[in-house]
Amino acid sequence: MMSRRKIFVGNWKMNKTPQEAQAFCEAFAPAIGGVSNADIGLAASNLLLPSLTTRFRGIQWFAQNCHWAASGAFTGEVSTSMLKSVDVSGSLVAHSERRQMCGETNLSAGQRVAALLGAGMQAILCVGETLTERDSGRWTDVLKTQLSEAFEATGIKHWTAALGSDPERPLLTLAYEPVWAIGTGRAATSAQAQEAHAFIRGWLKENLGTEVSQRLRIQYGGSVTLQNVDELMSMPDIDGALVGGASLKAEDFAQLVTRGAKSV
């Protein structure tokens, strides 16, 4: 089994003023200074990114959304060139909240991923099922549809761009985030999470080949805490975490990342 470098990303969502973000990073950056075997990032509001990327270069910075067009009449959106101009590493794509509240589709998700990969930037593509879809046993069909339609929309037939040039850091990361476990305190069990990650990796192998399936990282996102991070990160197909609420306090997120990285 190939060993993949873990990746932990905190999603601040619509939280933190510039002053609060600076205070967080002043505490967080030194607290993770000893973690060398995992990638650590934060997805912040576009308002915060220019100053944070300049001051805190030891953290990978992500946008929470990125448009597929280079420029144009797309009010409220940002392009890859805008993000690159302020040293942003990449962007989240199709977080479940954007799917539910902002009309994100599998098609638009694929278009956004294609733009990021085409610009040589990282994309974290989020997939996951609702509680109804999980309880009805349709969760594998949901994941299959989300993946196939997004990948088809990119127009990148073999997805070699997803691997990038760094063997340890593919440009594409998939984030499995069961919608029923986001912000609810009800995390998937380690067995449930592993089962879903293994399904996704199997889909990658069947559709994109062995190399892509073995090298792409799959994060788990959904009420990751200090209480469950060790067990989750010990699963063979879980390659890190996309963390929401537990990433808002510097000390908590630093402890979570440090413990999760030690579980490698």
DAPENOR-V14728 format. One record per residue. N is the residue number from 1. PHI is phi in radians with two decimals (999 if undefined). PSI is psi in whole degrees, -180 to 180 (NA if undefined). D_FIRST is the distance of its C-alpha to the first C-alpha in whole Angstrom. Layout:
BEGIN
((N,PHI,PSI,D_FIRST) (N,PHI,PSI,D_FIRST))
END
This chain:
BEGIN
((1,999,131,0) (2,-1.22,138,4) (3,-1.56,123,6) (4,-1.92,141,9) (5,-1.22,129,13) (6,-1.19,152,15) (7,-2.37,125,18) (8,-2.05,125,21) (9,-2.27,128,24) (10,-1.61,130,27) (11,-1.82,105,29) (12,-1.30,-16,33) (13,0.96,-142,34) (14,-1.63,68,38) (15,-2.40,155,39) (16,1.47,125,40) (17,-1.41,168,43) (18,-0.97,-39,43) (19,-1.17,-41,44) (20,-1.17,-39,42) (21,-1.15,-41,39) (22,-1.13,-43,40) (23,-1.10,-41,40) (24,-1.01,-51,37) (25,-1.18,-33,35) (26,-1.12,-29,38) (27,-1.56,-37,36) (28,-1.31,-45,33) (29,-0.98,-49,32) (30,-1.19,-27,33) (31,-1.22,-23,31) (32,-1.85,11,28) (33,-1.04,-26,29) (34,-1.57,-1,27) (35,-1.57,109,23) (36,-2.01,-8,22) (37,-1.83,17,18) (38,-2.62,154,18) (39,-1.58,138,20) (40,-2.25,127,23) (41,-2.44,167,26) (42,-2.35,136,29) (43,-1.80,112,30) (44,-2.08,166,34) (45,-1.01,146,37) (46,-1.00,-30,38) (47,-1.06,-32,41) (48,-1.58,-24,39) (49,-1.06,-45,37) (50,-0.99,-43,39) (51,-1.34,-36,40) (52,-1.22,-42,37) (53,-1.13,-29,35) (54,-1.32,-41,38) (55,-1.54,-29,38) (56,-2.21,81,35) (57,-1.46,-10,32) (58,-1.41,-2,30) (59,-1.97,139,28) (60,-1.41,129,27) (61,-1.85,135,30) (62,-2.16,145,29) (63,-1.38,168,32) (64,-1.70,-5,32) (65,-2.93,153,33) (66,-2.67,135,33) (67,-1.44,159,35) (68,-1.49,-20,35) (69,-1.47,152,38) (70,-1.25,-32,39) (71,-2.96,175,42) (72,2.40,-170,45) (73,-1.49,73,47) (74,-2.24,78,44) (75,-1.00,130,45) (76,1.55,-5,43) (77,-1.74,165,40) (78,-2.27,152,38) (79,-1.80,168,37) (80,-1.08,-39,34) (81,-1.14,-36,37) (82,-1.11,-44,38) (83,-1.19,-42,35) (84,-1.11,-32,34) (85,-1.15,-20,38) (86,-2.01,25,37) (87,1.10,35,34) (88,-1.41,138,32) (89,-1.32,-34,28) (90,3.09,-155,28) (91,-2.66,151,28) (92,-1.21,153,27) (93,-2.39,128,28) (94,1.05,41,29) (95,-0.95,148,29) (96,-0.99,-32,30) (97,-1.18,-35,33) (98,-1.30,-32,34) (99,-1.14,-44,33) (100,-1.38,-39,36) (101,-1.79,-23,38) (102,-2.10,10,38) (103,1.29,19,38) (104,-1.11,136,34) (105,-2.07,169,33) (106,-1.07,-37,30) (107,-1.11,-51,32) (108,-1.17,-32,33) (109,-1.07,-46,30) (110,-1.09,-39,28) (111,-1.13,-40,31) (112,-1.17,-43,31) (113,-1.05,-45,27) (114,-1.05,-40,28) (115,-1.13,-43,31) (116,-1.15,-48,29) (117,-1.11,-38,26) (118,-1.12,-26,29) (119,-1.59,3,30) (120,1.29,25,27) (121,-1.90,163,27) (122,-1.40,145,24) (123,-2.25,133,24) (124,-1.96,101,23) (125,-1.57,120,23) (126,-1.64,135,24) (127,-2.39,157,24) (128,2.85,160,25) (129,-1.86,159,27) (130,-1.43,173,31) (131,-1.10,-42,32) (132,-1.06,-43,34) (133,-1.19,-35,31) (134,-1.18,-49,28) (135,-1.21,-25,31) (136,-1.52,-2,32) (137,1.40,13,29) (138,-1.69,10,29) (139,-1.12,-33,26) (140,-1.21,-37,23) (141,-1.13,-39,26) (142,-1.10,-47,27) (143,-1.10,-42,23) (144,-1.06,-43,23) (145,-1.16,-45,27) (146,-1.04,-44,26) (147,-1.22,-50,23) (148,-1.13,-43,25) (149,-1.23,-37,28) (150,-1.19,-44,27) (151,-1.19,-38,25) (152,-1.12,-36,28) (153,-1.21,-20,30) (154,-1.26,-27,29) (155,1.30,8,30) (156,-1.71,100,27) (157,-1.02,-49,26) (158,-1.88,-1,22) (159,1.02,31,21) (160,-1.14,-28,21) (161,-1.10,-25,23) (162,-1.14,-26,20) (163,-1.41,-28,18) (164,1.18,-165,21) (165,-1.83,-12,21) (166,-1.71,115,19) (167,-0.98,-30,15) (168,-1.55,-17,15) (169,-2.31,78,17) (170,-1.01,151,17) (171,-1.25,-30,21) (172,-1.77,131,20) (173,-2.13,138,18) (174,-1.73,140,19) (175,-2.11,114,20) (176,-1.51,115,20) (177,-2.26,95,24) (178,-1.04,121,25) (179,-1.00,-33,29) (180,-1.25,-8,30) (181,-1.98,9,28) (182,-1.64,115,29) (183,1.23,11,32) (184,-1.77,-14,33) (185,1.43,-5,32) (186,-1.79,91,30) (187,-1.39,153,26) (188,-1.13,148,24) (189,-1.16,162,22) (190,-1.05,-35,19) (191,-1.18,-42,18) (192,-1.11,-44,20) (193,-1.12,-45,18) (194,-1.08,-41,15) (195,-1.04,-43,16) (196,-1.19,-42,18) (197,-1.12,-41,15) (198,-1.14,-37,13) (199,-1.09,-45,16) (200,-1.08,-43,16) (201,-1.15,-35,12) (202,-1.14,-40,14) (203,-1.10,-42,17) (204,-1.05,-44,15) (205,-1.11,-44,14) (206,-1.16,-36,17) (207,-1.79,-26,19) (208,-2.18,-4,18) (209,1.77,165,15) (210,-1.13,-43,12) (211,-1.08,-46,12) (212,-1.09,-44,13) (213,-1.14,-33,11) (214,-1.43,-29,8) (215,-1.63,-31,10) (216,-1.18,140,13) (217,-1.62,143,13) (218,-2.15,113,15) (219,-1.50,158,17) (220,-1.87,135,19) (221,-2.33,122,23) (222,2.73,87,25) (223,1.00,48,27) (224,-1.35,130,25) (225,-2.39,175,27) (226,-1.09,-26,27) (227,-1.35,-25,27) (228,-2.09,-4,24) (229,-1.12,-38,21) (230,-1.06,-49,20) (231,-1.18,-41,19) (232,-1.08,-45,18) (233,-1.27,-13,15) (234,-1.42,-10,14) (235,-1.28,141,12) (236,-1.15,-25,8) (237,-1.89,9,10) (238,-1.79,116,13) (239,-1.94,28,13) (240,2.43,-166,16) (241,-2.54,144,20) (242,-1.84,113,23) (243,-2.00,130,26) (244,-1.70,-96,29) (245,-0.97,-37,32) (246,-1.29,-1,30) (247,-1.74,3,30) (248,-1.49,-18,34) (249,-1.94,127,35) (250,-1.01,-47,34) (251,-1.12,-42,33) (252,-1.12,-46,31) (253,-1.22,-36,29) (254,-1.10,-42,28) (255,-1.14,-42,28) (256,-1.11,-46,25) (257,-1.10,-45,23) (258,-1.09,-44,23) (259,-1.20,-42,22) (260,-1.10,-39,19) (261,-1.17,-33,18) (262,-1.26,-17,19) (263,-1.40,-1,16) (264,-1.09,NA,13))
END
